[in-house]
Amino acid sequence: MPTTLQELLAQIPGRNQAVAVPDGPELSFDEFRTVIQDVEQQLADLGLQPQDPVSVSLPNTLEFAATFLAITNAGLIAAPLNPAYRQSEFEFYIEDIKSKLVLVPSGSLKSKYPAVEAARKFNAAIAEVEWNGKRVILTVMEPAALKIGSGRSRLPPAKPEQTAFVLHTSGTTGRPKAVPLLHRNMIATVHNIIGTYFLTDNDASYLVMPLFHVHGLLAGFLAPLGAGSRVIIAPKFSAGVFWKDFVRYNATWYTAVPTIHQILLRTPVPSPLPNIRFIRSCSSSLAPSTFHELETTFKAPVLEAYAMTEACHQMTSNSYPPDLRKPGTVGVGHGTEIAILDDKGNVLAQGKEGEISVKGANVTPGYLNNPKANAESFTNGWFRTGDQGKFDEDGLLIITGRIKELINRGGEKISPIELDGVLLSHPAVAEAVAFGAPDEKYGEQVNAVVVFKNGKKATEKELQSYVGEKVSSFKVPTRIFFTDIMPKTATGKIQRRIIAQKFAKPAKL
């Protein structure tokens, strides 16, 4: 049985089509493997050593697909980054894992792309990446930390216990935590997803989730690829072309966050309706009303899954028909063990509410350089998710609440403490608390409450503009409330949950 993704992909018949970019290249597995091996050689020629980190700041493209697989196949560590980050955010992630090389789109140096400026600050090498019609070319613009021409004939292949890639997940302390995911974690998740949805080489997934996110990377790309399926790599989600591309490339399924499902329900339905084998939903809670509307409109089973970065994505999922699936639940573990623990680490009986916890070959061995987080998150081999839930009478998992305070905006996890700090840096703000508020479109939206310093004021729009200059746009509070006194406990502590209950108001579509 393959122990790395590279071994799994090597077994797939070469004539099968691997990837297709709408109005762009289409490659068979043989052609795609040749492109990947060529990029591996280019990386080796740069003098990179096994387990050197390589940050990848590329949009959804053939270039991302090929470079990610080349990096991981060669035993290097891939670190996918959101291309929309601000320079300060790039600086944090590049410095945190000590990236040796930062991959950026062609033309980034001329456009003063923020990732380039961040790489320069930490002396990381910079390479622009471009598909030239035959090859994915890495053009090293600034060697910096690399020794060009001192590479080896080939980097050794990856091993199961090596780190394949690192993603960061926001924590309630405000500092994002680095999650190393090993090759054995990656291959376990790929097998789990293939088994959950019975993926075969007759399938084609239409990828709309970003590849820098574990949802798009594992469920939308690597798992179907590992099944020998074709992956249609859309540059980004666009309701205007979704169904045209879905039909044109004979897609059989897609996976997305509830926000995208809701947009598609408001988009004209193609006629005739394509043959959709199933629709997968993940990264944020799917309302039962949306579940039913999707199944009625698109005549396909909707399978809601539950996932986390620390579990290399999927932990549970509703099962493919004819097995049981229920709206309002996230199904059962497929290749994973799921338990409900009390605050002492004891496993609770069915129907009892506690902290959802997971075991499995897909789970990270622990956060990088963060013993405190590891001690808090792992108990007797169980990873504690920070989410509250229970098993229903049929043994299906129900998520009942959030123990941690992260804001989940359409699958994007946002640290409220990070936003507290940004708001507090404004000269007029004395106190600030960010929190999640219900939102019909995104699940949660970002709200905040501030207290001004004596004699100072600012408008909501001014504060939103100020925050937008320092963090990504999806983190900017939708509403900012003003108060003279911040609610506190008797001991003077601020409780985010109480503030959210006092100020949060559901936003309508």
N, C-alpha and C positions, 0 to 999 in steps of 0.2 A: 504493500500500500504506500502511495506517495507520502513523504514526510515534509515536503516543502511544496509551495505553489509551483515552483519551477519544474519539479518532477511531475506534478499533475498535468501541467500544460504541455509537457513534452510528449505525453501519451495521446494527445488529441490528433485525429487525422488531419493532415496538412491541408487537404482540399476544402475542409469546412471553412466557411467565412467567419472570421474572428471579430473584426470591428468595421464599422461604417460611420463616417461623419457626413451628416446631411449636406449635399452639394459639395462633398469633398472626397477624400480617399476612401477606398474600400479594400480591405486586405484579408486574404485567407490566413489561416493559422501558420502555414509555412512562411508566407510573406511577412506576417507580423513577428514571428520568431526571428527572422533574419534582421528585421529592423531593430528589435530589442538587443540582439547579440552585437550588432554594430555599435549601439549606444554603450553597451557594456565595455567594448573595447576602447571607445573614446574616453570613458571614465578611467579605465586602467592606464591609458596613456598620460593621464593628468597626474599620475603619481599618488592617487588616493589609496589608502590602506583599508583593509577589512574593518568594518564597523565605524568608519568615518561617517559623520552625519552630513547629509546633503539636503538643504531646504529647497522645496519645490513650490514656487509661486507662479503657477500657470493656470489659465482657465481650462474648462473642459475641452480638451482637444486630443488629437492623436499624439501630440507631443507629450502631454501629461501622461497618457496611458503608457507610452513606450518608455519614457524616462523613469516612471515609478517602478515598472517591472524590471528595468535594467539595473536600477539602484539596488533593489531588494535581491534580485537574482545573484548579483555580484557580492553579496554579503556586506554591502554598505547599509546605512540607516537612512531611510527616506523620512523627511519631515514636511508633509504637505501644509501649505499656508494659504489662507484666504487672500486672493489677489487684491481685495478691497481694503485690506488693513491700512491704517495710518502708519507713518514712519516709526512712531514710538512703539506701536504694537509689533512691527517687524523687528525692531531692535530688541525687544524683550525676548521673542521666540528664538531669534538667531543667536543671541548671547546665551540664552538658557541652556541650549544643547550644544553650544560651541560648534556651530556649522562650519565646515571647511569650504563648502561650495554652495552658492545660491543660484538656482536656475530661474531665469526670467524670460518673458516673451521677447521675440526679436524687436529691436527698436527701443528697448527700455532705457538704455543709457542716454539716448538723445532726448527722450521724453521726461527724464529725471524721475523715473518710477521710484516710489518710496522704498521699495525693497532694495534697490541699488544703493541708495544713500545709507540705509541701515547696514548693509553688508560692508560697505566701505568703513563704517565706524568701527567694526569689529574685525577688520582685516580678513574678511572671508573672500574667497575668489568669486567672481561673477561670470556666469556663462549665459549668453542669449541662446535660446532654443528655437529652431525653425524646421518645419517640414519642407523639403525642397522638391517634392514630387516623387522622390525615390528613397530618401534617407531622412532621418531626424538628425540634424546637425547641431552639435554643441560648439558655439564659438566663444572661446574664453576671451573676455574683454579686459579683465584685470586679474592677472594671476595671483597677486597677493600671496596667500598662504600656500599655494600649490607650486610644485616644481615641474614645470612643463617639460615633457620629453624624458622624464625620469621614471616613467611608468613601467609596469611589468607586461609580459606578453599577454597575461590574462589574470583577472582577479579570481581567487578560488570560489567555488560555488557556495551558496549560503547553507548553513546548518540549522537544524530544527530549533536549537536552543539560542541561536543568535537573535538579536533584535532586528525585526524587519522594518518597522517604522515607529515613529513617535508622534502622538497627537497630544495636544494640551486640552485639559478640561478645567473650566473655571471652578473655583472652590469658594466656600463660604468665608474663607479668610481673605478673599480678594485676590490672592496670588494664584494664577493658573498653575495647575499641577501637570507635570509631564508624565504621560502614560506610555511606557514602552510596551510594544506588542511584538511578541516573538513570532518566528516562522511557524512554530507549532500552534500558536494561538490563531494565526491567520488561516492556516490550512484546516483547523478544526471548525472555524466559523464557515468557511467555504463549504465543507462537507455538510455542516448542519443546515445551511440554507438550501443547498441542493436537495437534501433529503426532505426538508419541510415542504417544499413546493414541487417536488418531483421534476426538477429541471432536467432537460435533455437537449441534445443537439437539434431538436425540432423547434426549440424555443428561440425567441429573439426579444431581448429586453430593451426598452426605450429608456435611456438614462437621462433624467432631468435633474437629479440631485447633484450638488457640487462634489467633485472628486476630492476636494480637500477635507470633506466631512466623512466620518466613518460610515454613515448611512449610504451615501452614493458610492464610496470606494468599495465597500464589501458587498452590499446587497445589490447595488445597481450595476457593478462592474466585475469585480473579481469572482464572485460566486457563479454568475451565469457564464463567464469565460471559462471557469473551471469545469463547467458541465458540457463544454463544447458548443455552447450557444453563441449566437451572434449578439454583439452589443452595439446599439446605435447610440453614438455619443453626441448628444445635443449640446451645443455651446452653452446654452442656459435654457431655463424653462421659458417658453413663449406659448401662451394660449392660442395665439394666432396661427401657429404652424404645427402645434402638437398633433392634431388628428391627421393633418396632411402627411406628416412624416411617419406617424404611427402606421398608417395604411400603406404608404409608399414602400416602407421597408419591411412590411409584413411582421410587425411586432406582435407579440402574444401577451405581454404583460408589462407593467411598470410599477415602480415603488416610489412613494412620495410622502410628504408631510400633509396633514389635513388641509392646510391652506391651499395647496395646489389642487387637491380634490375639489375643494369648494369653488375654486376659479373655473375648473373644467365643467362643473355642473352649471355654471353661468355662461358657458361657451356653446355655440351651436353644435349639436351632435351630428356627426357625419351620417349620411344615408347612402348606401346601407351601412349599418353599424358593423365595425370590424369584429372579427372573432377574437374576443379578449378571453384568454384562459383564466386569468385572475387579476385582481388589483390588490397590491400590498400597501398598507399604511403603517407608518412608524414615526418615531422621534417626537411625537406629541399626541395627546389623547384625541381619539376620534369620537365625536359625538354620535350616539346611536341614531339620531335623525339623519346625519350625513351618511352613515353606514347604509341605512335603508334606501336613501335617495340614490346613492351610487349603484347599489345592486339593481334597483328598479330601472334606472336610466341606462346603464351600460350592460345589463343582462350578464353580469359576471360576478362570481363570488368575491367578496371583500374580506381580506385576511389581515387583521390588525396584529402587529408585532410589538414587542417591547425590547428595547436595546439600550446599551450604554457603551461609551468609548472603552471603559475598563474591561468590558467583556468582548472586545473586538467586534462590537455591534450586537448581533441578535442573542437574546436570552430566552425569550418565549415567543410563541406565535399561535394564533388560531390556526387550526388544521385545515388542510385542503379537503374538499368534499370527496367522499360522503361523510368524513369524520365531522365531529361537532365543532361548530363555530358560533359564537354568540356576540352580538354587539354589547359594548360596555365591558368586555373582558379582553385580555391580551393572550388568552389561550394557555398553552402548556409549554414546558421545556422540551426542546428538540435537540438532543445531544447535550443537554445541561441538566443539572439538579437545581431545583428551586425550593426554597423553604421560607417560612415566616418565622423570624426570631424575635424574642422579647429583648428588653434592654440588657439582659444578662447573657445573651447568646443561646438561650434555650429554644429548641424548635417547638413551635406552637401547633396545636391541633387544627384540623380543617375547620374553617369558619371563624377562627380567631384572628384578630387584627394585630399586625406587628410590622417589623421591618422586612421588606423583601430582600432576600439574600440568594446568592448564586454560587455554584461550584461547577467547574468544567475545564476541559483542556483549552477552551477559548479565553479564559480569564487571565489578565495580566498578572505577572508574579509580584507586582507592586509598583508604586510610584517611584520616580527617580529622585534620589536625594531628599526624601521626605519621610523620615521615620515616624513623625507624628501622625501624618495622614495614613500611613500604613497601619499603625497601631489602632487607629480609630476605625479603619475600614475593613480590616480582616479579623475574623473571629473563628477559631477552630477550623480553618480552611475555607470558611464562607466569606465571600465578598459582600459587604453590607451596602446596598445601593443608596441608602438614604431616602428611599421611597417607602411609603406605608401601603400595606395591602392585605389581602386575604384570599383564600381559595373558596369558591362558591360550592354549591352542592354537587356540581358536576366535576369538581376538581380543576376548574379554570381560574386563572389568576385575575383578580380585580385590583386595580390600583386605586386606593381610596384617598390618598393625600400625599403631600410632599413634606418629608421631614427636613430636608435641606432647604435653604432659602433661595436657591437659584431661580432665576426667572427663565421660563421656557417660552420663547417667542417663536412659534412656528418651527421648533426644532433647534433653534439657536439658543444655547445656554449662556446666560448673562449673569455675571456676578454683581449683585447689588452693592457690595462694598466697594467695588471698583468705581461705580458711579457715585457713591457717597463721596469718595475722595476727589473726584473731578469737580463735583458741585461745591465741595468745601474749599476748593482752590480759587473759587470766584471771590473777588474782593468784597462783595456785598453779602455773602452767605455766612451765617454763624453756625447753623446746624443743618444737616441734610440726611434724609433717609430715602433710599430707593426701594421699590418693591414691585411685585407683579400684581396686575389687576386682570380680571376676566376679560377676554376679548373673543368675540364670536369667530373672527377670521383667523387669528394667530394662536388661539388658545389662551395666551397671556400677552399683555402689553406692558411696557415699562412705564411706571408712574413714580413720582417722587414728591416728597414734602420738604419744604425748606423754611427755616427761620432766618430773617435778615438781621444783620448787625444793626445796632442802634444808629438811626439817622441815614441808613442806606437802603436802597430799593433796586429792583430790577424786574423787568416784565418776564412773563413766561417765555415769550419768543426770544428775548435776549439770552436767557439761560439755556434754552434749547440750542441756539446758535453757538454758544460758548462750549457746550458739551460736544456738539457736532464737530468742532475743530480739533477735539482731543481723542475721540473714539469713533468707531465705525457707526454709520448712520442707523443701523438696526438697534444700537444700544441707546440712542437718544430718547429720553422720556417723551411719551405721547402727551401726558398731562403732568403738570407741576402745580402742586397745591401750596398755598401760603398759610402759615399759622404763626401766631405770636408765641405759643408755648407748645413744645414738642411733647406728646404724651410719653410718660415714663412710668416705670414701676416704682414701688415704694422705696426701693433701694437706689433709685436714680438710673436704672438701666433702661435703654431703649429696646422695645420688643417690636421687631419688624412686623410680626403677624398682627399685633394689636393695631399698629398704625395702618396696615393694609385694610383691616376691617373697618376702621374709622373713615378712611379717605377713598378707598377703591370704589369705582363705579363701573359696571360692565359697559364695554363699548359695543355699539351696534354696527353691523355691516353697512 
